[in-house]
Each structure stands twice: as structure tokens, then as C-alpha cells.
Amino acid sequence: MLFKLAAVCSLAAVAFAYPSGAPEGTCATLTPKHQVAAQNSKSSHEIYVSPNAIRAGSPTSVTLHGSTFRGFLIVARDASTEQAVQGTWAALDGSSKALGCGITHNSKDPKSQVNVQFTPSRSYRGQLVFRAAVVQDIDTYWNNVISEVINVS
């Protein structure tokens, strides 16, 4: 009986481990610490970017939308090398908070869309993509959501 109680408490702790956003260490792998594997199926979530061609140091709007989700993490990566693209993130709708490496949720409240802004550093030139992990619930997440290529000149 005590073992069952400990197991339930452990699962509850995992379920609510990051209700106010992903930790910085998650940016590299886009893998939440949910003790389950990511979904192999195509996600119903999409990343829409506007404009998709910008000058270095200029912002672009990034919208993550799809079926209801509770958590997310969006990062910017070079399209060729997959290296992190340095820049600044801004929350536009109150459901996000910026990290040094990306932008994440600030509550586990259900949402179907988030609007954020990314400004690549003035020194970056190249093509970038936005990658996202989207958490539907403790047992269901995708880390294969990717935007179209953004040209930065």
C-alpha cells in the first residue's frame, strides 16, 4: 500500500514539475522530463511565421497553434547546422515567458494558440527555423513541430 502511494505521489510530482514553464536545460533536446517518449505521429500543431524574410536585428512574429495544449517550448535554430540562433524573445499575449534559449509557457492552463516575437542578433545571417515541443498532457507531447525556413540577411 505504501509503495502504491509513493508511486502515485511520484507521478503527481512529475505531472506538475514545470507548470510555469520549461527549464533552460530543455532547449537543447526539446524533451520534457515526463518519463514518456515523444509521439511519433505528426502533430496537429503548426508554427506560423510572419514575415519569413527579415534583416538581422529585426523581429518576426511567431504563432504556435493547433489543438488544445498545456505547455510548449519554442527555440530558434540555424536551418543548416541546427545550432541555436542567438536573439531575444518577447511574449505578446501573456501566456509565455522568455528564457535565454527560447520561450515557454507560464502556466499549465489550456491554450490553442500563443503569439511571440523573436529578434535574431544583429550578427546572424543565414536561414533559421523555429522548433517546438508541445505538451498536450503529461503522457502526450510532440517535439517535432518545425516552421518554414526564415531568411535572415
N, CA and C atoms as a LAMMPS dump frame, in Angstrom:
ITEM: TIMESTEP
0
ITEM: NUMBER OF ATOMS
459
ITEM: BOX BOUNDS ff ff ff
-5.0000000000000000e+02 5.0000000000000000e+02
-5.0000000000000000e+02 5.0000000000000000e+02
-5.0000000000000000e+02 5.0000000000000000e+02
ITEM: ATOMS id mol type element x y z
1 1 1 N 0.823 -1.192 0
2 1 2 C 0 0 0
3 1 3 C 0.873 1.264 0
4 2 1 N 1.897 1.252 0.839
5 2 2 C 2.799 2.4 0.912
6 2 3 C 3.517 2.605 -0.421
7 3 1 N 3.861 1.499 -1.093
8 3 2 C 4.507 1.584 -2.398
9 3 3 C 3.592 2.242 -3.427
10 4 1 N 2.314 1.874 -3.42
11 4 2 C 1.356 2.468 -4.36
12 4 3 C 1.206 3.956 -4.116
13 5 1 N 1.152 4.359 -2.85
14 5 2 C 1.033 5.78 -2.515
15 5 3 C 2.267 6.538 -2.988
16 6 1 N 3.436 5.969 -2.782
17 6 2 C 4.674 6.624 -3.235
18 6 3 C 4.694 6.756 -4.75
19 7 1 N 4.235 5.718 -5.447
20 7 2 C 4.204 5.768 -6.913
21 7 3 C 3.255 6.85 -7.4
22 8 1 N 2.084 6.946 -6.807
23 8 2 C 1.113 7.985 -7.2
24 8 3 C 1.673 9.37 -6.915
25 9 1 N 2.303 9.551 -5.769
26 9 2 C 2.889 10.859 -5.436
27 9 3 C 4.009 11.226 -6.398
28 10 1 N 4.812 10.219 -6.8
29 10 2 C 5.88 10.485 -7.771
30 10 3 C 5.312 10.938 -9.099
31 11 1 N 4.261 10.274 -9.558
32 11 2 C 3.637 10.663 -10.821
33 11 3 C 3.033 12.052 -10.721
34 12 1 N 2.432 12.372 -9.61
35 12 2 C 1.859 13.709 -9.43
36 12 3 C 2.952 14.759 -9.449
37 13 1 N 4.086 14.464 -8.847
38 13 2 C 5.193 15.42 -8.839
39 13 3 C 5.702 15.659 -10.249
40 14 1 N 5.805 14.581 -11.041
41 14 2 C 6.247 14.733 -12.427
42 14 3 C 5.229 15.542 -13.215
43 15 1 N 3.953 15.297 -13.008
44 15 2 C 2.901 15.974 -13.765
45 15 3 C 2.919 17.471 -13.539
46 16 1 N 3.325 17.878 -12.375
47 16 2 C 3.292 19.3 -12.064
48 16 3 C 4.693 19.874 -11.855
49 17 1 N 5.705 19.184 -12.373
50 17 2 C 7.082 19.613 -12.164
51 17 3 C 7.372 20.971 -12.783
52 18 1 N 6.817 21.271 -13.952
53 18 2 C 7.097 22.532 -14.624
54 18 3 C 5.822 23.204 -15.119
55 19 1 N 4.849 23.431 -14.23
56 19 2 C 3.598 24.048 -14.683
57 19 3 C 3.775 25.49 -15.138
58 20 1 N 4.874 26.127 -14.728
59 20 2 C 5.079 27.517 -15.125
60 20 3 C 6.193 27.666 -16.148
61 21 1 N 6.485 26.606 -16.88
62 21 2 C 7.434 26.722 -17.973
63 21 3 C 8.568 25.728 -17.922
64 22 1 N 9.108 25.465 -19.092
65 22 2 C 10.225 24.532 -19.225
66 22 3 C 11.506 25.159 -18.684
67 23 1 N 12.393 24.355 -18.122
68 23 2 C 13.688 24.883 -17.675
69 23 3 C 14.622 25.098 -18.864
70 24 1 N 15.614 25.947 -18.691
71 24 2 C 16.572 26.261 -19.756
72 24 3 C 17.218 25.011 -20.352
73 25 1 N 17.506 24.027 -19.532
74 25 2 C 18.183 22.823 -19.993
75 25 3 C 17.406 22.023 -21.022
76 26 1 N 16.126 22.287 -21.161
77 26 2 C 15.289 21.557 -22.098
78 26 3 C 15.457 22.063 -23.528
79 27 1 N 15.998 23.24 -23.715
80 27 2 C 16.12 23.829 -25.053
81 27 3 C 16.936 22.968 -26.01
82 28 1 N 17.972 22.327 -25.522
83 28 2 C 18.849 21.55 -26.398
84 28 3 C 18.152 20.331 -26.988
85 29 1 N 17.312 19.674 -26.204
86 29 2 C 16.697 18.424 -26.656
87 29 3 C 15.217 18.549 -27.018
88 30 1 N 14.567 19.624 -26.558
89 30 2 C 13.117 19.791 -26.728
90 30 3 C 12.359 18.578 -26.18
91 31 1 N 12.874 18.028 -25.102
92 31 2 C 12.256 16.856 -24.492
93 31 3 C 11.894 17.152 -23.048
94 32 1 N 10.595 17.276 -22.756
95 32 2 C 10.174 17.489 -21.373
96 32 3 C 10.536 16.271 -20.518
97 33 1 N 10.682 16.486 -19.26
98 33 2 C 11.017 15.394 -18.343
99 33 3 C 9.736 14.716 -17.86
100 34 1 N 9.012 14.109 -18.791
101 34 2 C 7.716 13.495 -18.478
102 34 3 C 7.796 11.982 -18.346
103 35 1 N 8.963 11.414 -18.496
104 35 2 C 9.194 9.988 -18.347
105 35 3 C 8.395 9.147 -19.347
106 36 1 N 8.026 9.742 -20.472
107 36 2 C 7.419 9.021 -21.587
108 36 3 C 8.082 9.542 -22.862
109 37 1 N 8.049 8.738 -23.896
110 37 2 C 8.645 9.139 -25.171
111 37 3 C 7.727 10.099 -25.917
112 38 1 N 8.33 10.909 -26.765
113 38 2 C 7.561 11.824 -27.613
114 38 3 C 6.699 11.016 -28.584
115 39 1 N 5.625 11.624 -29.031
116 39 2 C 4.754 10.994 -30.021
117 39 3 C 5.516 10.881 -31.343
118 40 1 N 5.322 9.781 -32.037
119 40 2 C 5.93 9.588 -33.36
120 40 3 C 5.05 10.148 -34.463
121 41 1 N 3.787 10.345 -34.151
122 41 2 C 2.836 10.829 -35.147
123 41 3 C 3.067 12.308 -35.439
124 42 1 N 2.544 12.74 -36.565
125 42 2 C 2.613 14.166 -36.908
126 42 3 C 1.725 14.934 -35.946
127 43 1 N 2.225 16.018 -35.455
128 43 2 C 1.471 16.857 -34.528
129 43 3 C 0.402 17.645 -35.282
130 44 1 N -0.686 17.945 -34.612
131 44 2 C -1.719 18.807 -35.199
132 44 3 C -1.367 20.28 -35.003
133 45 1 N -0.225 20.543 -34.392
134 45 2 C 0.207 21.913 -34.12
135 45 3 C 1.117 22.405 -35.241
136 46 1 N 1.061 23.712 -35.478
137 46 2 C 1.888 24.321 -36.517
138 46 3 C 2.512 25.603 -35.993
139 47 1 N 3.622 25.967 -36.613
140 47 2 C 4.265 27.247 -36.319
141 47 3 C 4.127 28.111 -37.557
142 48 1 N 3.504 29.262 -37.389
143 48 2 C 3.338 30.228 -38.474
144 48 3 C 4.247 31.419 -38.175
145 49 1 N 4.993 31.871 -39.178
146 49 2 C 5.946 32.968 -39.002
147 49 3 C 5.658 34.068 -40.002
148 50 1 N 5.691 35.324 -39.521
149 50 2 C 5.473 36.462 -40.41
150 50 3 C 6.277 37.668 -39.912
151 51 1 N 7.087 38.258 -40.778
152 51 2 C 7.416 37.843 -42.139
153 51 3 C 8.423 36.692 -42.117
154 52 1 N 8.575 36.04 -43.255
155 52 2 C 9.508 34.915 -43.316
156 52 3 C 10.846 35.289 -43.957
157 53 1 N 11.053 36.58 -44.177
158 53 2 C 12.353 37.109 -44.608
159 53 3 C 12.557 38.416 -43.858
160 54 1 N 13.653 38.499 -43.09
161 54 2 C 13.914 39.683 -42.257
162 54 3 C 15.383 40.06 -42.316
163 55 1 N 15.676 41.23 -41.813
164 55 2 C 17.062 41.674 -41.666
165 55 3 C 17.516 41.307 -40.253
166 56 1 N 18.803 41.023 -40.114
167 56 2 C 19.354 40.715 -38.794
168 56 3 C 19.014 41.86 -37.844
169 57 1 N 18.597 41.536 -36.646
170 57 2 C 18.225 42.546 -35.665
171 57 3 C 16.791 43.01 -35.78
172 58 1 N 16.039 42.477 -36.745
173 58 2 C 14.628 42.836 -36.917
174 58 3 C 13.746 41.698 -36.405
175 59 1 N 12.595 42.031 -35.819
176 59 2 C 11.738 40.99 -35.244
177 59 3 C 10.873 40.279 -36.271
178 60 1 N 10.463 39.075 -35.915
179 60 2 C 9.473 38.321 -36.668
180 60 3 C 8.461 37.758 -35.677
181 61 1 N 7.206 37.733 -36.075
182 61 2 C 6.146 37.186 -35.223
183 61 3 C 6.069 35.683 -35.427
184 62 1 N 5.93 34.964 -34.327
185 62 2 C 5.868 33.51 -34.347
186 62 3 C 4.585 33.092 -33.632
187 63 1 N 3.748 32.326 -34.321
188 63 2 C 2.495 31.852 -33.737
189 63 3 C 2.493 30.332 -33.728
190 64 1 N 2.293 29.759 -32.557
191 64 2 C 2.132 28.322 -32.4
192 64 3 C 0.646 28.074 -32.194
193 65 1 N 0.042 27.232 -33.025
194 65 2 C -1.394 26.987 -32.882
195 65 3 C -1.723 25.546 -33.225
196 66 1 N -2.883 25.106 -32.755
197 66 2 C -3.337 23.746 -33.022
198 66 3 C -4.334 23.322 -31.969
199 67 1 N -4.51 22.019 -31.824
200 67 2 C -5.442 21.519 -30.809
201 67 3 C -4.951 21.947 -29.424
202 68 1 N -5.826 21.896 -28.46
203 68 2 C -5.527 22.398 -27.114
204 68 3 C -4.264 21.755 -26.547
205 69 1 N -3.415 22.598 -25.965
206 69 2 C -2.187 22.125 -25.332
207 69 3 C -1.973 22.891 -24.032
208 70 1 N -1.121 22.361 -23.176
209 70 2 C -0.878 22.967 -21.866
210 70 3 C 0.527 23.554 -21.735
211 71 1 N 1.465 23.026 -22.471
212 71 2 C 2.831 23.514 -22.365
213 71 3 C 3.503 23.568 -23.715
214 72 1 N 4.555 24.377 -23.796
215 72 2 C 5.305 24.466 -25.048
216 72 3 C 6.676 25.055 -24.778
217 73 1 N 7.552 24.845 -25.71
218 73 2 C 8.87 25.46 -25.733
219 73 3 C 9.214 25.678 -27.191
220 74 1 N 9.563 26.894 -27.558
221 74 2 C 9.962 27.217 -28.93
222 74 3 C 11.398 27.716 -28.891
223 75 1 N 12.217 27.214 -29.816
224 75 2 C 13.604 27.652 -29.937
225 75 3 C 13.881 28.021 -31.387
226 76 1 N 14.919 28.815 -31.61
227 76 2 C 15.362 29.19 -32.96
228 76 3 C 16.659 28.447 -33.249
229 77 1 N 16.716 27.806 -34.428
230 77 2 C 17.903 27.053 -34.812
231 77 3 C 18.306 27.398 -36.237
232 78 1 N 19.598 27.346 -36.497
233 78 2 C 20.085 27.515 -37.858
234 78 3 C 19.567 26.337 -38.686
235 79 1 N 19.005 26.62 -39.844
236 79 2 C 18.388 25.571 -40.666
237 79 3 C 19.402 24.546 -41.16
238 80 1 N 20.645 24.939 -41.342
239 80 2 C 21.666 24.016 -41.859
240 80 3 C 22.385 23.242 -40.756
241 81 1 N 22.752 23.93 -39.698
242 81 2 C 23.602 23.32 -38.666
243 81 3 C 22.84 22.846 -37.436
244 82 1 N 21.599 23.303 -37.273
245 82 2 C 20.801 23.001 -36.079
246 82 3 C 21.351 23.658 -34.811
247 83 1 N 22.349 24.527 -34.962
248 83 2 C 22.869 25.259 -33.805
249 83 3 C 21.861 26.315 -33.373
250 84 1 N 21.84 26.622 -32.086
251 84 2 C 20.942 27.653 -31.569
252 84 3 C 21.272 28.99 -32.214
253 85 1 N 20.245 29.732 -32.572
254 85 2 C 20.418 31.086 -33.097
255 85 3 C 20.194 32.052 -31.932
256 86 1 N 21.188 32.88 -31.676
257 86 2 C 21.081 33.843 -30.585
258 86 3 C 20.13 34.973 -30.97
259 87 1 N 19.409 35.465 -29.99
260 87 2 C 18.471 36.551 -30.222
261 87 3 C 17.645 36.795 -28.976
262 88 1 N 16.619 37.598 -29.105
263 88 2 C 15.754 37.894 -27.971
264 88 3 C 14.32 37.482 -28.285
265 89 1 N 13.649 37.019 -27.248
266 89 2 C 12.261 36.58 -27.334
267 89 3 C 11.385 37.557 -26.578
268 90 1 N 10.169 37.746 -27.059
269 90 2 C 9.19 38.585 -26.361
270 90 3 C 7.836 37.884 -26.379
271 91 1 N 7.191 37.862 -25.231
272 91 2 C 5.829 37.319 -25.134
273 91 3 C 4.862 38.397 -25.591
274 92 1 N 3.93 38.046 -26.462
275 92 2 C 2.983 39.032 -26.986
276 92 3 C 1.58 38.886 -26.413
277 93 1 N 1.279 37.73 -25.831
278 93 2 C -0.106 37.517 -25.407
279 93 3 C -0.279 37.127 -23.938
280 94 1 N 0.747 37.207 -23.147
281 94 2 C 0.612 36.928 -21.722
282 94 3 C 0.658 35.46 -21.345
283 95 1 N 0.787 34.556 -22.303
284 95 2 C 0.807 33.126 -21.968
285 95 3 C 2.223 32.549 -22.015
286 96 1 N 3.215 33.424 -22.175
287 96 2 C 4.587 32.973 -22.388
288 96 3 C 5.571 33.729 -21.518
289 97 1 N 6.748 33.118 -21.364
290 97 2 C 7.855 33.819 -20.723
291 97 3 C 9.14 33.441 -21.445
292 98 1 N 9.994 34.43 -21.607
293 98 2 C 11.244 34.24 -22.334
294 98 3 C 12.284 33.567 -21.448
295 99 1 N 13.061 32.707 -22.072
296 99 2 C 14.232 32.103 -21.458
297 99 3 C 15.444 32.613 -22.23
298 100 1 N 16.619 32.341 -21.773
299 100 2 C 17.799 32.731 -22.528
300 100 3 C 17.924 31.959 -23.828
301 101 1 N 17.314 30.775 -23.894
302 101 2 C 17.472 29.888 -25.054
303 101 3 C 16.2 29.719 -25.876
304 102 1 N 15.096 30.283 -25.454
305 102 2 C 13.833 30.106 -26.162
306 102 3 C 12.7 30.785 -25.412
307 103 1 N 11.485 30.325 -25.657
308 103 2 C 10.319 30.886 -24.98
309 103 3 C 9.392 29.735 -24.607
310 104 1 N 8.772 29.82 -23.442
311 104 2 C 7.975 28.728 -22.912
312 104 3 C 6.681 29.246 -22.294
313 105 1 N 5.809 28.316 -21.902
314 105 2 C 4.549 28.676 -21.251
315 105 3 C 4.813 29.233 -19.857
316 106 1 N 3.856 30.002 -19.342
317 106 2 C 3.982 30.493 -17.971
318 106 3 C 2.896 29.937 -17.057
319 107 1 N 2.048 29.058 -17.604
320 107 2 C 1.064 28.342 -16.793
321 107 3 C 0.648 27.086 -17.54
322 108 1 N 0.042 26.163 -16.828
323 108 2 C -0.422 24.929 -17.464
324 108 3 C -1.857 25.061 -17.961
325 109 1 N -2.395 26.275 -17.969
326 109 2 C -3.757 26.488 -18.463
327 109 3 C -3.86 26.052 -19.922
328 110 1 N -4.994 25.471 -20.313
329 110 2 C -5.162 25.067 -21.715
330 110 3 C -5.107 26.27 -22.664
331 111 1 N -4.5 26.065 -23.808
332 111 2 C -4.39 27.107 -24.832
333 111 3 C -4.4 26.434 -26.194
334 112 1 N -4.808 27.145 -27.209
335 112 2 C -4.757 26.584 -28.561
336 112 3 C -3.881 27.439 -29.473
337 113 1 N -3.403 28.565 -28.941
338 113 2 C -2.53 29.437 -29.731
339 113 3 C -1.706 30.304 -28.795
340 114 1 N -0.462 30.545 -29.176
341 114 2 C 0.387 31.509 -28.485
342 114 3 C 1.071 32.368 -29.531
343 115 1 N 1.244 33.634 -29.187
344 115 2 C 1.882 34.592 -30.09
345 115 3 C 3.108 35.164 -29.402
346 116 1 N 4.253 35.022 -30.063
347 116 2 C 5.51 35.513 -29.519
348 116 3 C 6.28 36.23 -30.622
349 117 1 N 7.392 36.812 -30.243
350 117 2 C 8.219 37.515 -31.217
351 117 3 C 9.673 37.123 -30.982
352 118 1 N 10.405 36.945 -32.076
353 118 2 C 11.823 36.637 -31.987
354 118 3 C 12.596 37.638 -32.825
355 119 1 N 13.678 38.135 -32.241
356 119 2 C 14.582 39.053 -32.949
357 119 3 C 15.971 38.425 -32.941
358 120 1 N 16.451 37.967 -34.112
359 120 2 C 17.795 37.391 -34.142
360 120 3 C 18.845 38.471 -33.899
361 121 1 N 19.985 38.059 -33.392
362 121 2 C 21.055 39.021 -33.128
363 121 3 C 21.446 39.733 -34.424
364 122 1 N 22.006 40.918 -34.283
365 122 2 C 22.417 41.718 -35.448
366 122 3 C 23.532 41.038 -36.241
367 123 1 N 24.239 40.118 -35.612
368 123 2 C 25.36 39.452 -36.295
369 123 3 C 24.936 38.2 -37.056
370 124 1 N 23.712 37.732 -36.861
371 124 2 C 23.296 36.489 -37.522
372 124 3 C 22.878 36.747 -38.962
373 125 1 N 23.391 35.921 -39.865
374 125 2 C 22.98 35.904 -41.265
375 125 3 C 22.804 34.447 -41.652
376 126 1 N 21.726 34.145 -42.323
377 126 2 C 21.522 32.772 -42.752
378 126 3 C 20.05 32.417 -42.761
379 127 1 N 19.786 31.146 -42.674
380 127 2 C 18.411 30.656 -42.64
381 127 3 C 18.176 29.999 -41.298
382 128 1 N 17.059 30.339 -40.702
383 128 2 C 16.722 29.74 -39.422
384 128 3 C 15.353 29.091 -39.487
385 129 1 N 15.11 28.203 -38.539
386 129 2 C 13.804 27.586 -38.357
387 129 3 C 13.459 27.673 -36.882
388 130 1 N 12.18 27.62 -36.601
389 130 2 C 11.717 27.537 -35.228
390 130 3 C 11.288 26.098 -34.992
391 131 1 N 11.736 25.543 -33.887
392 131 2 C 11.359 24.191 -33.487
393 131 3 C 10.603 24.293 -32.172
394 132 1 N 9.625 23.428 -32.003
395 132 2 C 8.822 23.479 -30.784
396 132 3 C 8.555 22.097 -30.22
397 133 1 N 8.47 22.061 -28.907
398 133 2 C 7.906 20.926 -28.185
399 133 3 C 6.545 21.407 -27.701
400 134 1 N 5.518 20.585 -27.889
401 134 2 C 4.16 20.936 -27.493
402 134 3 C 3.626 19.825 -26.594
403 135 1 N 3.188 20.202 -25.398
404 135 2 C 2.708 19.233 -24.413
405 135 3 C 1.187 19.314 -24.327
406 136 1 N 0.548 18.217 -24.693
407 136 2 C -0.911 18.133 -24.582
408 136 3 C -1.302 17.771 -23.154
409 137 1 N -0.624 16.773 -22.593
410 137 2 C -0.824 16.368 -21.202
411 137 3 C 0.429 15.618 -20.77
412 138 1 N 0.452 15.137 -19.554
413 138 2 C 1.663 14.522 -19.008
414 138 3 C 2.167 13.348 -19.841
415 139 1 N 1.261 12.65 -20.511
416 139 2 C 1.644 11.474 -21.286
417 139 3 C 1.744 11.72 -22.786
418 140 1 N 1.433 12.931 -23.245
419 140 2 C 1.363 13.178 -24.682
420 140 3 C 2.073 14.476 -25.047
421 141 1 N 3.166 14.358 -25.763
422 141 2 C 3.856 15.549 -26.26
423 141 3 C 4.551 15.236 -27.579
424 142 1 N 4.755 16.275 -28.338
425 142 2 C 5.474 16.196 -29.613
426 142 3 C 6.683 17.108 -29.516
427 143 1 N 7.797 16.698 -30.083
428 143 2 C 8.965 17.589 -30.159
429 143 3 C 9.463 17.683 -31.599
430 144 1 N 8.527 17.497 -32.542
431 144 2 C 8.869 17.515 -33.966
432 144 3 C 8.112 18.609 -34.731
433 145 1 N 7.707 19.666 -34.051
434 145 2 C 6.987 20.757 -34.712
435 145 3 C 8.036 21.748 -35.223
436 146 1 N 7.973 22.049 -36.504
437 146 2 C 9.002 22.901 -37.113
438 146 3 C 8.358 23.891 -38.074
439 147 1 N 8.925 25.084 -38.119
440 147 2 C 8.413 26.126 -39.004
441 147 3 C 9.012 25.998 -40.395
442 148 1 N 8.531 26.837 -41.277
443 148 2 C 9.18 27 -42.572
444 148 3 C 10.514 27.72 -42.341
445 149 1 N 11.354 27.752 -43.344
446 149 2 C 12.646 28.416 -43.253
447 149 3 C 12.461 29.927 -43.313
448 150 1 N 13.184 30.626 -42.434
449 150 2 C 13.165 32.09 -42.379
450 150 3 C 14.528 32.586 -42.866
451 151 1 N 14.514 33.467 -43.858
452 151 2 C 15.764 34.037 -44.364
453 151 3 C 16.123 35.293 -43.592
454 152 1 N 17.343 35.339 -43.091
455 152 2 C 17.828 36.498 -42.328
456 152 3 C 19.025 37.063 -43.073
457 153 1 N 18.907 38.329 -43.5
458 153 2 C 20.005 38.954 -44.253
459 153 3 C 20.606 40.117 -43.489
